[in-house]
Amino acid sequence: MKDYRLRLFSIAVVCLIVAAPTAIRADSVGAATAKLLAQARRATVQYHDVNQAIADGYVFVGASPEHGIEYVNFGLVDCSFEPTQPETLRYFARPDGSLQLAGVEYVVPMACTSTPPEGFPGDADEWEPEEDLPLWILGAWIWVANPGGVFADLGG
């Protein structure tokens, strides 16, 4: 029975990896950005299980109906942008109470740069100043399609 569950889980993960790229088309963000977003998905696939995120250093920092549930890995916050190492994971609660990984956020302290950092290639992304903290934030919907686009505000 355990092998059966493991097989089902593996199939589900593969389906997520195969299905997710359809939400991020190269013609909407550019081929180089689409490639980096695919790398971000591969790097975060294990975080569909929030317990794995916690085990890897992500900690719960807050939740609200409009912003979802945030987990931050403070050990990743530095002056660099690494597409495969998002500082924040954004989840939304499903009706059954389980969490669905929807997107990631990248964080760069304003002490590192007074202007928005360089992020993904092209100009599809837009770094925003965090309201209450001296941080630049860039969100990306890499696991859930968003009508506003991949880089639309992750706030809801």
C-alpha positions in Angstrom: 0.0 0.0 0.0 2.9 2.4 0.8 4.4 1.9 -2.7 1.0 2.6 -4.2 0.7 6.0 -2.4 4.3 6.9 -3.3 3.5 6.1 -6.9 0.4 8.2 -6.8 2.3 11.1 -5.2 5.0 10.8 -7.9 2.4 10.9 -10.6 0.7 13.9 -9.1 4.1 15.8 -8.9 4.9 15.0 -12.5 1.4 16.2 -13.5 2.0 19.5 -11.7 5.4 20.0 -13.3 4.0 19.2 -16.8 0.8 21.3 -16.3 2.4 24.3 -14.7 4.4 25.5 -17.7 1.1 26.0 -19.6 0.4 28.9 -17.2 3.7 30.6 -18.0 4.0 30.9 -21.7 7.2 32.3 -23.2 5.3 34.7 -25.4 3.9 36.4 -22.3 7.2 36.8 -20.4 9.9 36.0 -22.9 11.8 32.8 -23.4 14.6 33.5 -21.0 12.2 34.5 -18.2 10.0 31.4 -18.9 13.1 29.2 -18.6 14.0 30.7 -15.2 10.5 30.4 -14.0 10.5 26.7 -14.9 13.7 26.4 -12.9 12.0 28.1 -9.9 9.1 25.5 -10.2 11.6 22.6 -10.2 13.4 24.1 -7.2 10.1 24.5 -5.2 8.1 21.4 -6.2 8.9 19.8 -2.9 7.3 22.7 -1.1 3.8 21.7 -2.1 4.2 19.8 1.2 4.4 22.7 3.7 6.1 20.4 6.1 9.1 20.1 3.7 9.2 23.9 3.5 9.4 24.1 7.3 12.1 21.4 7.4 14.1 23.5 5.0 14.0 26.6 7.1 10.8 28.4 6.0 8.8 29.8 8.9 5.2 31.0 9.1 5.1 34.8 9.2 1.4 35.6 8.7 -1.9 34.9 7.0 -4.9 36.8 5.8 -7.8 36.0 3.5 -6.6 38.4 0.8 -2.8 37.7 1.0 -2.8 34.0 1.8 -0.3 32.3 4.0 3.3 33.3 3.9 6.4 31.3 4.9 9.8 33.0 4.8 13.3 31.6 4.9 15.2 34.4 6.6 18.5 32.6 5.9 17.9 33.3 2.1 17.4 37.0 2.5 20.5 38.7 1.1 21.5 41.2 -1.6 21.2 38.8 -4.5 18.3 37.6 -6.7 18.4 33.8 -7.2 15.3 32.5 -9.1 15.7 29.0 -7.6 15.9 30.3 -4.0 12.8 32.3 -3.3 12.8 33.9 0.2 9.1 33.5 0.6 6.5 30.8 -0.3 2.9 31.9 -0.7 0.1 29.4 0.0 -3.7 29.5 -0.1 -5.9 27.3 2.0 -8.1 24.8 0.1 -11.7 24.2 1.3 -10.4 21.0 3.0 -7.9 23.0 5.0 -4.8 21.8 3.2 -2.4 24.3 1.7 -1.8 24.9 -2.0 1.5 26.5 -3.0 0.6 29.3 -5.3 3.7 31.4 -5.8 7.0 32.6 -4.5 8.4 36.0 -3.6 11.9 37.3 -3.9 13.2 39.7 -1.3 16.2 42.1 -1.4 16.8 44.6 1.4 16.8 48.2 0.4 20.1 48.6 2.2 21.6 46.6 -0.7 20.2 48.9 -3.4 18.2 52.1 -3.4 16.6 51.2 -6.8 14.7 48.1 -7.7 17.0 45.2 -8.2 17.6 43.4 -11.5 15.3 40.4 -11.6 14.2 38.3 -14.4 15.3 39.2 -18.0 13.2 41.7 -19.8 10.7 44.0 -18.2 7.8 41.7 -17.3 8.6 41.7 -13.6 8.2 44.7 -11.3 9.9 44.9 -7.9 7.8 46.8 -5.4 8.8 48.4 -2.1 7.3 46.5 0.9 4.8 48.7 2.8 6.2 48.3 6.3 9.7 47.1 5.8 12.8 48.4 3.9 12.6 45.6 1.4 12.2 45.2 -2.4 9.6 42.4 -3.2 9.0 40.5 -6.4 6.2 38.0 -6.5 5.7 35.3 -9.1 2.6 33.1 -9.6 4.5 29.9 -10.6 2.1 27.3 -9.4 -1.4 28.8 -9.9 -2.4 30.7 -13.1 -3.3 34.3 -12.4 -5.4 36.3 -14.9 -3.3 39.4 -14.1 -0.1 37.6 -15.2 2.8 35.7 -13.7 4.2 38.8 -11.9 0.9 40.3 -10.8 0.6 41.2 -7.1 0.5 38.0 -5.0 -1.6 39.8 -2.5 -4.8 38.3 -3.7 
